[in-house]
């Protein structure tokens, strides 16, 4: 039995773009952060919907790094030029996604 399906993105900006787009569609979303095997993992959970035998299986889109990201929010501005920054607060005109720090890796994620 599969516990989760994990999809690694190439860059933290790819993950930021995914969560900002999801939030702009009216869906509440947040980034999860935890440390596992001396690496920092940042990710977002989704689920398979209407995908045969995978229905309801968690999908974890993630980015991993040896270093942590400074900030409590990822801020994305989608104007003529995309901008992604990390901050301890929000800014008007930016999509702000909170980063939630977990004490440990969730058991249902196999990384």
C-alpha positions as a Markdown table, in Angstrom:
| # | Residue | x | y | z |
|---|---|---|---|---|
| 1 | Unk | 0.0 | 0.0 | 0.0 |
| 2 | Unk | 1.4 | 3.4 | -1.0 |
| 3 | Unk | 1.6 | 5.9 | 1.8 |
| 4 | Unk | 2.1 | 9.0 | -0.3 |
| 5 | Unk | 3.4 | 10.0 | -3.8 |
| 6 | Unk | 6.3 | 12.5 | -3.6 |
| 7 | Unk | 7.2 | 14.9 | -6.4 |
| 8 | Unk | 10.3 | 16.9 | -6.1 |
| 9 | Unk | 10.4 | 20.3 | -7.8 |
| 10 | Unk | 13.7 | 21.7 | -9.1 |
| 11 | Unk | 13.7 | 25.0 | -7.3 |
| 12 | Unk | 12.0 | 26.6 | -4.3 |
| 13 | Unk | 10.6 | 29.2 | -6.7 |
| 14 | Unk | 8.8 | 26.4 | -8.6 |
| 15 | Unk | 7.1 | 25.4 | -5.3 |
| 16 | Unk | 6.4 | 29.1 | -4.5 |
| 17 | Unk | 4.7 | 29.5 | -7.9 |
| 18 | Unk | 2.6 | 26.4 | -7.3 |
| 19 | Unk | 1.3 | 27.6 | -3.9 |
| 20 | Unk | 0.8 | 31.2 | -5.1 |
| 21 | Unk | -1.3 | 30.0 | -8.1 |
| 22 | Unk | -3.3 | 27.7 | -5.9 |
| 23 | Unk | -4.0 | 30.5 | -3.4 |
| 24 | Unk | -5.0 | 32.9 | -6.2 |
| 25 | Unk | -7.7 | 30.3 | -7.2 |
| 26 | Unk | -9.2 | 30.8 | -3.8 |
| 27 | Unk | -7.8 | 27.7 | -2.1 |
| 28 | Unk | -6.3 | 28.1 | 1.4 |
| 29 | Unk | -2.8 | 26.7 | 1.3 |
| 30 | Unk | 0.5 | 26.7 | 3.3 |
| 31 | Unk | 4.0 | 25.3 | 3.0 |
| 32 | Unk | 5.1 | 22.7 | 5.4 |
| 33 | Unk | 8.7 | 22.6 | 6.7 |
| 34 | Unk | 10.5 | 19.8 | 8.5 |
| 35 | Unk | 14.0 | 18.5 | 8.9 |
| 36 | Unk | 14.7 | 14.8 | 8.0 |
| 37 | Unk | 18.2 | 13.2 | 7.7 |
| 38 | Unk | 19.9 | 16.6 | 8.1 |
| 39 | Unk | 18.0 | 18.1 | 5.2 |
| 40 | Unk | 15.3 | 20.8 | 5.2 |
| 41 | Unk | 12.1 | 19.9 | 3.3 |
| 42 | Unk | 9.6 | 22.5 | 2.2 |
| 43 | Unk | 6.4 | 21.2 | 0.6 |
| 44 | Unk | 2.7 | 21.3 | 0.0 |
| 45 | Unk | 0.2 | 18.5 | 0.3 |
| 46 | Unk | -2.4 | 17.6 | -2.3 |
| 47 | Unk | -4.5 | 14.5 | -3.1 |
| 48 | Unk | -5.2 | 12.5 | -6.2 |
| 49 | Unk | -8.8 | 13.1 | -7.2 |
| 50 | Unk | -10.6 | 10.8 | -9.6 |
| 51 | Unk | -7.4 | 8.9 | -10.5 |
| 52 | Unk | -8.5 | 5.2 | -10.5 |
| 53 | Unk | -7.0 | 3.4 | -7.6 |
| 54 | Unk | -5.0 | 6.4 | -6.3 |
| 55 | Unk | -8.1 | 8.3 | -5.2 |
| 56 | Unk | -7.4 | 10.2 | -2.0 |
| 57 | Unk | -3.6 | 9.3 | -2.0 |
| 58 | Unk | -1.6 | 12.2 | -0.6 |
| 59 | Unk | 0.7 | 13.9 | -3.1 |
| 60 | Unk | 3.6 | 15.8 | -1.5 |
| 61 | Unk | 5.2 | 18.4 | -3.8 |
| 62 | Unk | 8.5 | 19.4 | -2.2 |
| 63 | Unk | 11.9 | 21.1 | -2.4 |
| 64 | Unk | 14.8 | 20.0 | -0.2 |
| 65 | Unk | 18.0 | 21.8 | 0.8 |
| 66 | Unk | 20.9 | 21.5 | 3.2 |
| 67 | Unk | 20.0 | 25.0 | 4.5 |
| 68 | Unk | 16.8 | 26.5 | 6.0 |
| 69 | Unk | 15.0 | 29.4 | 4.4 |
| 70 | Unk | 14.8 | 32.5 | 6.6 |
| 71 | Unk | 11.3 | 33.7 | 6.9 |
| 72 | Unk | 7.8 | 32.8 | 8.1 |
| 73 | Unk | 6.2 | 33.5 | 4.7 |
| 74 | Unk | 6.9 | 33.0 | 1.0 |
| 75 | Unk | 5.8 | 36.1 | -0.9 |
| 76 | Unk | 5.1 | 36.0 | -4.6 |
| 77 | Unk | 4.4 | 38.9 | -6.9 |
| 78 | Unk | 3.1 | 38.0 | -10.3 |
| 79 | Unk | 3.4 | 41.1 | -12.4 |
| 80 | Unk | 5.4 | 41.6 | -15.6 |
| 81 | Unk | 8.3 | 39.9 | -13.8 |
| 82 | Unk | 7.7 | 37.2 | -11.2 |
| 83 | Unk | 9.3 | 37.9 | -7.9 |
| 84 | Unk | 9.7 | 35.4 | -5.0 |
| 85 | Unk | 11.0 | 36.5 | -1.6 |
| 86 | Unk | 10.9 | 35.1 | 2.0 |
| 87 | Unk | 9.8 | 37.4 | 4.8 |
| 88 | Unk | 8.8 | 37.5 | 8.4 |
| 89 | Unk | 5.6 | 39.4 | 7.4 |
| 90 | Unk | 3.3 | 40.1 | 4.5 |
| 91 | Unk | 3.3 | 42.9 | 2.0 |
| 92 | Unk | 0.4 | 44.6 | 0.2 |
| 93 | Unk | 0.1 | 43.4 | -3.5 |
| 94 | Unk | 1.9 | 40.1 | -2.8 |
| 95 | Unk | 0.5 | 36.6 | -2.5 |
| 96 | Unk | 1.6 | 35.6 | 1.0 |
| 97 | Unk | 1.8 | 31.9 | 1.9 |
| 98 | Unk | 2.6 | 30.9 | 5.5 |
| 99 | Unk | 5.4 | 28.5 | 6.2 |
| 100 | Unk | 4.4 | 26.0 | 9.0 |
| 101 | Unk | 7.3 | 24.4 | 10.9 |
| 102 | Unk | 6.7 | 20.8 | 11.9 |
| 103 | Unk | 8.7 | 19.1 | 14.7 |
| 104 | Unk | 9.2 | 16.1 | 12.6 |
| 105 | Unk | 8.5 | 14.5 | 9.2 |
| 106 | Unk | 4.9 | 13.2 | 9.0 |
| 107 | Unk | 4.7 | 9.5 | 9.2 |
| 108 | Unk | 2.7 | 9.1 | 6.0 |
| 109 | Unk | 5.5 | 10.7 | 3.9 |
| 110 | Unk | 8.2 | 8.4 | 2.7 |
| 111 | Unk | 11.2 | 10.5 | 1.7 |
